[in-house]
């Protein structure tokens, strides 16, 4: 697990294997009372879900919810 410290309005970028294409940009929008607001920017074909939603989707599709697993519905 990569652990980073970011201040408000700072971002982290996740790139493709070549490192030049941005797959996901996560920006810290605010921090208040121990809660962090994050903004996610991704291409339309990149799914972004909360973990508990992703796990439900995987359970419905009956697949392994490991990162990088492609969802294929029957």
DRENVOTI-832464 format. One line per field, with one value per atom (N, C-alpha, C): atom name; residue in three letters; x, y negated, z negated. Coordinates in Angstrom, 3 decimals, m for minus. Each point is the difference from the previous one (the first is absolute). Example, Ala and Ser with C-alpha at 12.3 -4.5 7.8 and 13.67 -1.06 7.14 Angstrom:
<sites>
atome [N, CA, C, N, CA, C]
residu [ala, ala, ala, ser, ser, ser]
px [13.190, m0.890, 0.900, m0.350, 0.820, m0.770]
py [5.690, m1.190, m1.200, m1.050, m1.190, m1.090]
pz [m7.800, 0.000, 0.000, 0.720, m0.060, m0.730]
</sites>
This chain:
<sites>
atome [N, CA, C, N, CA, C, N, CA, C, N, CA, C, N, CA, C, N, CA, C, N, CA, C, N, CA, C, N, CA, C, N, CA, C, N, CA, C, N, CA, C, N, CA, C, N, CA, C, N, CA, C, N, CA, C, N, CA, C, N, CA, C, N, CA, C, N, CA, C, N, CA, C, N, CA, C, N, CA, C, N, CA, C, N, CA, C, N, CA, C, N, CA, C, N, CA, C, N, CA, C, N, CA, C, N, CA, C, N, CA, C, N, CA, C, N, CA, C, N, CA, C, N, CA, C, N, CA, C, N, CA, C, N, CA, C, N, CA, C, N, CA, C, N, CA, C, N, CA, C, N, CA, C, N, CA, C, N, CA, C, N, CA, C, N, CA, C, N, CA, C, N, CA, C, N, CA, C, N, CA, C, N, CA, C, N, CA, C, N, CA, C, N, CA, C, N, CA, C, N, CA, C, N, CA, C, N, CA, C, N, CA, C, N, CA, C, N, CA, C, N, CA, C, N, CA, C, N, CA, C, N, CA, C, N, CA, C, N, CA, C, N, CA, C, N, CA, C, N, CA, C, N, CA, C, N, CA, C]
residu [unk, unk, unk, unk, unk, unk, unk, unk, unk, unk, unk, unk, unk, unk, unk, unk, unk, unk, unk, unk, unk, unk, unk, unk, unk, unk, unk, unk, unk, unk, unk, unk, unk, unk, unk, unk, unk, unk, unk, unk, unk, unk, unk, unk, unk, unk, unk, unk, unk, unk, unk, unk, unk, unk, unk, unk, unk, unk, unk, unk, unk, unk, unk, unk, unk, unk, unk, unk, unk, unk, unk, unk, unk, unk, unk, unk, unk, unk, unk, unk, unk, unk, unk, unk, unk, unk, unk, unk, unk, unk, unk, unk, unk, unk, unk, unk, unk, unk, unk, unk, unk, unk, unk, unk, unk, unk, unk, unk, unk, unk, unk, unk, unk, unk, unk, unk, unk, unk, unk, unk, unk, unk, unk, unk, unk, unk, unk, unk, unk, unk, unk, unk, unk, unk, unk, unk, unk, unk, unk, unk, unk, unk, unk, unk, unk, unk, unk, unk, unk, unk, unk, unk, unk, unk, unk, unk, unk, unk, unk, unk, unk, unk, unk, unk, unk, unk, unk, unk, unk, unk, unk, unk, unk, unk, unk, unk, unk, unk, unk, unk, unk, unk, unk, unk, unk, unk, unk, unk, unk, unk, unk, unk, unk, unk, unk, unk, unk, unk, unk, unk, unk, unk, unk, unk, unk, unk, unk, unk, unk, unk, unk, unk, unk, unk, unk, unk, unk, unk, unk, unk, unk, unk]
px [0.850, m0.850, 0.893, m0.297, 0.686, m0.742, 0.705, m0.613, 0.599, m0.860, 0.427, m0.671, 0.661, m0.594, m0.278, m1.225, m0.389, m0.718, 0.199, m0.721, m1.218, m0.868, m1.193, 0.381, m0.700, 0.180, 1.205, 0.715, 1.069, m0.586, 0.662, m0.558, 1.020, m0.516, 0.783, m0.516, 0.916, m0.381, 0.421, m0.907, 0.289, 0.076, 1.128, 0.191, m0.008, m0.069, 0.041, 1.427, 0.180, 1.297, 1.134, m0.258, 1.032, 0.286, m0.902, 0.201, m0.397, m0.419, m0.326, m1.488, m0.816, m1.446, m0.577, m0.788, m0.622, m1.261, m0.059, m1.197, m0.918, 0.607, m0.783, 0.754, m0.710, 0.565, m0.871, 0.629, m0.701, 0.500, m0.933, 0.346, m0.649, 0.768, m0.550, m0.755, m1.321, m0.825, m0.175, 0.044, m0.165, 0.186, 0.327, 0.161, m0.757, m0.959, m0.807, m0.415, 0.329, m0.399, 0.373, 1.214, 0.479, m0.476, m0.750, m0.469, 0.690, 0.357, 0.677, m0.950, m0.146, m0.802, 0.968, m0.252, 0.859, m0.769, 0.665, m0.574, 0.731, m0.752, 0.574, m0.276, 1.046, m0.147, 0.544, m0.840, 0.405, m0.734, 0.551, m0.687, m1.314, m0.924, m1.323, 0.046, 1.017, 0.066, 0.747, 0.386, 0.679, m1.002, m0.423, m0.964, 0.658, m0.714, 0.466, m1.143, 0.252, m1.021, 0.586, m0.858, 0.401, 0.252, 0.876, 0.364, m1.212, m0.918, m1.150, m0.924, m0.070, m0.795, 0.707, 1.310, 0.785, m0.142, 0.039, m0.139, m1.380, m1.055, m1.345, m0.105, 0.601, 0.001, 0.703, 1.132, 0.749, m0.786, m0.692, m0.795, m1.135, m0.622, m1.075, 0.526, 1.213, 0.600, 0.714, 0.099, 0.673, 1.432, 0.763, 1.414, 0.848, 1.294, 0.968, 0.128, m0.219, 0.062, 1.404, 1.015, 1.374, 0.181, 0.877, 0.270, 0.456, m0.502, 0.378, m0.867, m0.930, m0.882, m1.045, m0.168, m0.993, m1.338, m1.056, m1.329, m0.611, m0.424, m0.688, m1.270, m1.145, m1.268, m0.514, m0.607, m0.533, m1.179]
py [1.175, m1.175, m1.235, m0.905, m1.280, m0.980, m0.665, m0.974, m1.363, m0.973, m1.353, m1.009, m1.106, m1.117, m1.103, m0.496, m1.077, m1.072, m1.242, m1.122, m0.305, m0.841, m0.394, m0.569, 0.415, m0.371, 0.656, 0.878, 0.766, 1.306, 0.586, 1.171, 1.116, 1.175, 1.182, 0.486, 0.405, 0.475, 1.461, 0.828, 1.397, 0.111, 0.514, 0.076, 1.413, 0.098, 1.303, 0.541, 1.191, 0.683, m0.843, m0.721, m0.845, m1.246, m0.324, m1.136, m1.345, m0.043, m1.288, m0.259, 1.038, m0.158, m0.005, m1.029, m0.074, 0.845, 0.963, 0.814, m0.585, m0.578, m0.512, m1.129, m1.062, m1.105, m0.168, 0.030, m0.144, m1.283, m0.902, m1.284, m0.122, m0.465, m0.280, m1.321, 0.044, m1.204, m0.716, 0.765, m0.622, 1.004, m0.527, 0.816, m0.706, 0.714, m0.616, 1.049, m0.234, 0.883, 1.456, 0.229, 1.352, 0.673, m0.703, 0.564, m0.707, 0.785, m0.533, 0.085, m1.104, 0.004, 0.143, 1.019, 0.269, m0.194, m0.525, m0.119, 0.949, 0.737, 0.979, m0.416, m0.027, m0.281, 1.197, 0.587, 1.151, m0.042, 0.715, 0.117, 0.742, m0.185, 0.612, 1.522, 0.624, 1.462, 0.572, m0.864, 0.447, m0.058, 1.159, m0.001, m0.452, m0.812, m0.451, 0.249, 0.823, 0.360, m0.052, m0.198, 0.232, 1.498, 0.392, 1.408, 0.880, m0.427, 0.844, 0.187, m0.980, 0.130, 0.965, m0.140, 0.880, 1.457, 0.237, 1.362, 0.577, m0.836, 0.470, 0.335, m0.845, 0.254, 1.323, 0.217, 1.243, 1.198, m0.143, 1.101, 0.352, m1.003, 0.242, 0.692, m0.365, 0.608, 1.303, 0.296, 1.213, 0.108, m1.072, 0.020, m0.462, 0.149, m0.438, m1.526, m0.735, m1.459, m0.568, 0.749, m0.488, m1.190, m0.955, m1.138, 0.473, m0.649, 0.335, 1.063, 0.571, 1.007, m0.655, 0.515, m0.544, 0.666, m0.799, 0.548, 0.500, 1.266, 0.580, 0.639, m0.570, 0.497, 1.099, 1.038, 1.105, m0.450]
pz [0.000, 0.000, 0.000, 0.893, 0.056, m0.902, m0.897, m0.896, 0.307, 0.299, 0.337, m0.911, m0.221, m0.723, 1.013, 0.003, 0.907, m0.799, 0.379, m0.602, 0.857, m0.508, 0.730, 1.369, 1.027, 1.400, 0.655, m0.703, 0.624, 0.530, 0.986, 0.677, 0.140, 0.346, 0.336, 1.346, 0.871, 1.324, 0.137, 0.526, 0.301, 1.511, 0.501, 1.439, 0.525, 1.317, 0.670, m0.041, 0.497, m0.064, 0.572, 1.082, 0.600, m0.817, m0.922, m0.878, 0.570, 1.256, 0.615, 0.098, m0.126, 0.070, m1.412, m0.335, m1.313, m0.028, m0.922, m0.165, m1.062, m1.040, m1.119, m0.685, m0.314, m0.777, m1.235, m1.176, m1.272, m0.658, m0.321, m0.602, m1.367, m0.985, m1.330, 0.109, m0.184, 0.127, m1.331, m1.085, m1.306, m1.121, m1.165, m1.195, m1.114, m0.634, m1.046, m1.016, m1.255, m1.110, 0.260, 0.465, 0.206, 1.268, 0.830, 1.271, 1.155, 0.996, 1.184, 1.184, 0.729, 1.231, 1.166, 0.825, 1.140, 1.298, 0.999, 1.335, 0.931, 0.829, 0.911, 1.432, 0.819, 1.426, 0.765, 0.848, 0.796, 1.332, 0.964, 1.283, m0.213, 0.910, m0.118, m0.088, 0.589, m0.004, m1.213, m0.944, m1.221, m1.150, m0.522, m1.102, m1.301, m0.767, m1.317, m0.975, m1.019, m0.979, m1.405, m0.999, m1.381, m0.144, m0.915, m0.151, m0.257, m0.880, m0.320, 1.203, 0.872, 1.233, 0.957, 0.139, 0.870, m0.439, m1.308, m0.518, 0.317, m0.081, 0.349, 1.480, 0.837, 1.448, 0.284, m0.641, 0.200, m0.502, m1.126, m0.532, 0.956, 0.581, 0.959, 1.254, 0.392, 1.185, m0.347, m1.307, m0.496, 0.493, m0.216, 0.377, m1.174, 0.138, m0.998, 0.072, m1.117, 0.029, m0.100, 0.393, m0.069, 0.930, m0.393, 0.880, 1.372, 1.019, 1.359, 0.644, m0.777, 0.552, 0.883, 1.214, 0.917, m0.273, m0.090, m0.249, 1.293, m0.012, 1.152, m0.538, 0.320, m0.492, 0.907, m0.589, 0.810, 0.856]
</sites>
